Amino acid sequence: MLALKQEQLFDEIDILPIDLKTKIVDKILASITPLNSEIDKLWIKEANKRKQEIESKSITLVDGDEVFKKISQRLNS
């Protein structure tokens, strides 16, 4: 019985417009991991710091593929 209700729910979700689907996802994520404004402020501060570092070229960016290649090499040696 529960499996049937789940399938009905999934079928209903499939036909929803994308903006409503994203609201549902946000609501579900918020229920799983409640917002913490202090942590959010710290992440925003860190993101802005990194953005400034990139724009000022004070750091050297490394291509993601190269990072994963090095990680793979380390794990396989």
C-alpha positions as CSV (number, residue, x, y, z in Angstrom):
1,M,0.0,0.0,0.0
2,L,2.8,2.5,0.9
3,A,4.7,1.6,-2.3
4,L,1.6,2.5,-4.3
5,K,1.2,5.9,-2.5
6,Q,4.9,6.6,-3.2
7,E,4.5,5.8,-6.9
8,Q,1.5,8.1,-7.1
9,L,3.5,10.8,-5.4
10,F,6.4,10.3,-7.8
11,D,4.0,10.4,-10.8
12,E,2.5,13.7,-9.5
13,I,6.0,15.2,-9.0
14,D,6.9,14.3,-12.6
15,I,4.2,16.5,-14.0
16,L,4.9,19.6,-11.8
17,P,6.6,22.7,-13.3
18,I,10.3,23.0,-12.6
19,D,9.9,26.0,-10.3
20,L,7.5,24.1,-8.0
21,K,9.9,21.1,-8.1
22,T,12.8,23.3,-6.9
23,K,10.6,24.7,-4.1
24,I,9.8,21.1,-3.0
25,V,13.5,20.1,-3.1
26,D,14.4,23.2,-1.0
27,K,11.7,22.3,1.5
28,I,12.9,18.7,1.7
29,L,16.5,19.7,2.1
30,A,15.6,22.2,4.8
31,S,13.7,19.5,6.7
32,I,16.8,17.2,6.5
33,T,19.4,19.8,7.3
34,P,17.9,22.9,9.0
35,L,19.4,26.2,8.1
36,N,22.1,27.7,10.4
37,S,22.5,31.4,9.7
38,E,25.9,31.5,11.4
39,I,27.3,28.8,9.3
40,D,25.7,30.3,6.2
41,K,27.4,33.6,7.0
42,L,30.8,31.9,7.4
43,W,30.4,30.1,4.0
44,I,29.4,33.4,2.3
45,K,32.5,35.1,3.8
46,E,34.7,32.2,2.6
47,A,33.2,32.2,-0.9
48,N,33.7,36.0,-1.2
49,K,37.3,35.6,0.0
50,R,38.0,32.9,-2.6
51,K,36.3,35.0,-5.3
52,Q,38.5,37.9,-4.5
53,E,41.6,35.7,-4.5
54,I,40.7,34.4,-8.0
55,E,39.9,37.9,-9.3
56,S,43.1,39.4,-8.0
57,K,45.1,36.3,-9.3
58,S,46.7,36.0,-5.8
59,I,46.2,32.2,-6.1
60,T,46.9,29.7,-8.8
61,L,43.9,27.7,-9.9
62,V,44.3,24.0,-10.6
63,D,42.1,22.2,-13.2
64,G,39.7,19.8,-11.5
65,D,40.7,16.9,-13.8
66,E,44.3,17.3,-12.7
67,V,43.3,17.3,-9.0
68,F,41.4,14.0,-9.4
69,K,44.2,12.5,-11.5
70,K,46.7,13.2,-8.7
71,I,44.3,11.9,-6.1
72,S,43.8,8.7,-8.1
73,Q,47.6,8.3,-8.5
74,R,48.1,8.7,-4.7
75,L,45.3,6.2,-3.9
76,N,46.7,3.6,-6.4
77,S,50.3,3.8,-5.2
